[in-house]
Amino acid sequence: MPIAGTTYRYKDKEELLAAALELSVAQYDTAELLTDAARGVTLRGIASDSPPSRDRI
């Protein structure tokens, strides 16, 4: 898992977005993620300047 504040080189945009997703998900408590998943909530905004928002799907 990538470590915040560390410089990494990514081979393509897809790899960069996957790393961003890992960092974003790591900010949430596991229990909160499971609760949100049970309610049909997903993380969005991974590639934006702001932190991910939780939207209903």
C-alpha positions in Angstrom: 0.0 0.0 0.0 1.3 3.5 -0.8 2.4 5.7 2.1 1.1 9.3 2.1 3.9 11.9 1.7 6.2 9.5 -0.2 7.1 10.1 -3.8 6.2 7.2 -6.2 6.5 6.8 -9.9 3.6 5.1 -11.7 3.7 3.5 -15.1 0.3 4.8 -16.2 -2.8 6.7 -15.1 -4.6 3.4 -14.1 -1.8 2.5 -11.7 -1.9 6.0 -10.2 -5.7 5.9 -9.7 -5.4 2.5 -8.0 -2.9 3.9 -5.6 -5.1 6.9 -4.9 -8.0 4.6 -4.2 -5.9 2.6 -1.7 -5.0 5.8 0.2 -8.5 7.1 0.2 -10.0 3.9 1.5 -7.3 3.7 4.2 -8.7 6.9 5.6 -12.0 5.2 6.5 -12.5 2.9 9.4 -13.2 -0.7 8.4 -16.4 -0.9 10.3 -17.6 2.3 8.6 -16.8 0.9 5.2 -18.8 -2.3 6.0 -21.7 -0.3 7.3 -21.7 1.9 4.2 -21.4 -1.1 1.9 -24.5 -2.7 3.6 -26.4 0.6 2.9 -25.3 0.7 -0.8 -22.9 3.6 -0.3 -19.8 3.9 -2.5 -16.7 6.2 -2.4 -16.5 8.8 -5.2 -14.1 11.6 -6.1 -10.9 9.6 -6.1 -9.4 11.6 -8.9 -10.6 15.0 -7.7 -8.8 17.6 -5.6 -11.2 17.0 -2.7 -11.4 14.0 -0.5 -13.8 11.2 -1.6 -17.5 11.8 -0.9 -19.9 9.0 0.0 -22.8 8.8 -2.5 -25.6 6.4 -2.6 -25.7 4.0 -5.6 
